[in-house]
Amino acid sequence: MRIATWNMKQVAPRRPLADRWMWMEESIRPSVIVLTEAKVPDEGPPQPWSAVWTPGGVDKKRRWGTVVAGFNVDLLELKDVQRRFRSTPLRFEWPAVVQVADLLVGGERWGTIVGFYGITLGPDGTSIGSGRYSVEILMEQLDPLLRSDRRDRIVVAGDFNLTPKGMDGLADSYGLVDLVTSTANSRSPLDGCTDCDAGADCGHMWTHRNTNQPGAKAQNIDYILATPELAGEVVSVSGGISDFPDAWEISDHAPVVADFS
């Protein structure tokens, strides 16, 4: 099972939406992918894709949102969860940026996929350039799922808009494993990794290019988190511009990919 995340935001030169979906299918080849700052074609996801998303996006200014898409697999959108014999609805401050779906294989639940985007807004609704405010709120609003009858097999993936320091301790506090950090010893340190104290143990990926100009910062702001049971099934974690060298031609982000046994 290949679970991936990719921010498909348009950059110059702009590529048609259909081209970005095709690049994703051919280059990433996921079973399920979390697409952030994403759109679904007006006619719906191209065959044989299925998808869960909020039509219309975040608001009138931001027509994009988070999309959980599956290739030849079944996705079942999840609106509420069962906890202690009680049904609890899943509600999010910005509904379009978090999507939750069960991934079904042969009619059986493989796990639950959470598509997550740390929208860069502060408490007054103005841009603050990072997800430090929204991520805290959205993770708290995910807590009913993380404590539900589905708590054994959950993946939370997306663009958190947080550098490694901002992510420090986040996964642990919710009983999750940061798959980028947990597999860091399988990769060389990222040269010039922004806001990272890991030194020789870095192992982060360059997933976001903050400028088209020379001297762009090497930023890791896209992540995949998983519950310990699923983390134990990880075969490999890859991504960033080193594994997707043409990613900057399509978006200002490069994917992160986790392969499970």
Residue pairs with C-beta under 8 A, 6 or more apart in sequence:
1 31
1 32
1 105
1 110
1 259
1 260
2 29
2 30
2 31
2 32
2 257
2 258
2 259
2 260
3 30
3 31
3 32
3 33
3 34
3 113
3 155
3 157
3 224
3 257
3 258
3 260
4 28
4 30
4 32
4 33
4 34
4 157
4 224
4 239
4 255
4 256
4 257
4 258
5 33
5 34
5 35
5 36
5 115
5 157
5 158
5 159
5 222
5 223
5 224
5 255
5 256
6 24
6 28
6 33
6 34
6 35
6 36
6 222
6 251
6 253
6 254
6 255
6 256
7 35
7 36
7 37
7 38
7 159
7 208
7 222
7 251
7 252
7 253
8 20
8 24
8 35
8 36
8 37
8 38
8 39
8 250
8 251
8 253
9 36
9 37
9 64
9 251
9 252
9 253
10 20
10 251
11 212
11 248
11 251
11 252
12 212
15 23
15 249
15 250
17 39
17 41
18 41
18 46
19 250
20 250
20 251
21 41
21 45
21 46
21 49
23 250
24 30
24 33
24 35
24 255
25 49
25 71
27 244
27 246
27 247
27 255
28 244
28 255
28 257
29 71
30 71
30 257
31 70
31 71
31 72
31 73
31 103
32 68
32 69
32 70
32 71
32 73
32 75
32 103
32 113
33 68
33 69
33 70
33 71
33 255
34 66
34 67
34 68
34 99
34 113
34 114
34 115
34 116
34 157
34 158
35 66
35 67
35 68
35 69
35 115
36 66
36 67
36 97
36 115
36 116
36 117
36 158
36 159
36 222
37 64
37 117
37 159
38 53
38 64
38 65
38 66
38 67
39 57
39 63
39 64
39 65
39 67
40 51
40 53
40 55
40 67
44 51
45 51
45 69
48 71
48 72
49 69
49 70
49 71
50 69
50 70
50 73
50 74
50 75
51 67
51 68
51 69
51 70
51 75
52 67
52 68
52 69
52 75
52 77
52 99
52 100
52 101
52 115
53 65
53 66
53 67
53 68
53 96
53 99
54 65
54 66
54 95
54 96
54 99
56 63
56 96
57 63
57 64
57 65
57 96
58 64
58 65
58 94
58 96
58 97
58 119
65 96
65 97
65 99
65 117
66 96
66 97
66 98
66 99
66 115
66 116
66 117
66 158
67 99
67 115
68 75
68 99
68 100
68 101
68 113
68 115
69 75
70 101
70 103
73 103
73 104
73 105
74 103
74 104
74 105
74 107
75 101
75 102
75 103
75 104
75 113
76 101
76 102
76 104
77 99
77 100
77 101
78 90
78 100
78 101
78 102
78 112
78 145
79 89
79 90
79 100
80 87
80 88
80 89
80 90
81 87
81 88
81 90
81 144
81 145
81 148
81 149
81 150
82 88
82 148
82 149
83 144
83 147
83 148
83 149
88 144
88 148
90 100
90 141
90 142
90 144
90 145
91 141
92 98
92 138
92 141
93 134
93 137
93 138
93 141
94 119
94 121
94 134
94 138
97 116
97 117
97 118
97 119
97 134
97 138
98 114
98 115
98 116
98 117
98 138
98 141
98 142
99 114
99 115
100 112
100 113
100 114
100 115
100 145
101 112
101 113
101 115
102 109
102 111
102 112
102 113
102 150
103 109
103 110
103 111
103 112
103 113
104 110
109 150
109 153
110 153
111 153
111 154
111 155
111 230
112 145
112 150
112 153
112 154
112 155
113 154
113 155
113 157
114 142
114 145
114 154
114 155
114 156
114 157
114 158
115 157
115 158
116 138
116 156
116 157
116 158
116 159
116 160
117 131
117 158
117 159
117 160
117 161
118 130
118 131
118 132
118 134
118 135
118 138
118 158
118 159
118 160
118 161
118 162
119 131
119 134
119 161
120 127
120 128
120 129
120 130
120 131
120 134
120 161
121 127
121 128
121 133
121 134
122 128
122 133
123 133
130 161
130 162
130 166
131 159
131 160
131 161
131 162
131 166
131 221
132 162
132 166
134 161
135 160
135 161
135 162
135 166
135 170
139 170
139 174
142 156
142 174
143 174
145 151
145 154
146 154
146 174
146 175
146 176
151 175
151 227
152 227
152 229
153 227
153 229
153 230
154 176
154 226
154 227
154 230
155 224
155 225
155 226
155 227
155 230
155 258
156 176
156 224
156 225
156 226
157 223
157 224
157 225
157 256
157 258
158 222
158 223
159 208
159 221
159 222
159 253
160 166
160 167
160 170
160 221
160 222
160 223
161 221
162 170
162 221
163 194
163 195
163 196
163 219
163 220
163 221
164 181
164 193
164 195
164 196
164 197
164 198
164 202
164 204
164 220
165 195
165 196
165 197
166 195
167 178
167 181
167 223
170 178
171 177
171 178
171 181
171 225
174 225
175 227
175 228
176 225
176 226
176 227
177 225
177 226
177 227
177 228
177 231
178 223
178 225
179 223
179 224
179 225
179 226
179 231
179 234
179 237
179 258
180 203
180 204
180 205
180 220
180 223
180 224
180 237
180 256
181 203
182 231
182 234
182 237
183 203
183 234
183 236
183 237
184 198
184 201
184 202
184 203
184 204
185 201
185 203
186 203
186 236
186 237
187 203
187 205
188 203
189 198
189 199
189 200
189 201
189 202
189 203
189 204
190 196
190 202
190 203
190 204
190 205
190 206
190 218
190 220
190 240
191 218
192 217
192 218
193 202
193 204
193 206
193 218
193 220
194 217
194 218
194 219
194 220
196 202
196 204
196 220
198 204
204 220
204 240
205 220
205 222
205 239
205 240
205 241
205 242
205 243
205 254
205 256
206 218
206 219
206 220
206 240
206 241
206 242
206 254
207 219
207 220
207 221
207 222
207 239
207 240
207 241
207 253
207 254
207 255
207 256
208 219
208 220
208 221
208 222
208 252
208 253
208 254
209 216
209 219
209 241
209 248
209 252
209 253
210 216
210 217
210 219
210 252
211 217
220 240
222 239
222 253
222 254
222 255
222 256
223 256
224 237
224 256
224 258
226 234
226 258
230 260
233 260
233 261
234 258
234 259
234 260
234 261
235 259
235 260
235 261
236 258
236 259
237 256
237 257
237 258
237 259
238 256
238 257
238 259
239 254
239 255
239 256
239 257
240 254
240 256
241 247
241 248
241 254
243 254
243 255
243 257
244 254
244 255
247 253
247 254
247 255
248 254
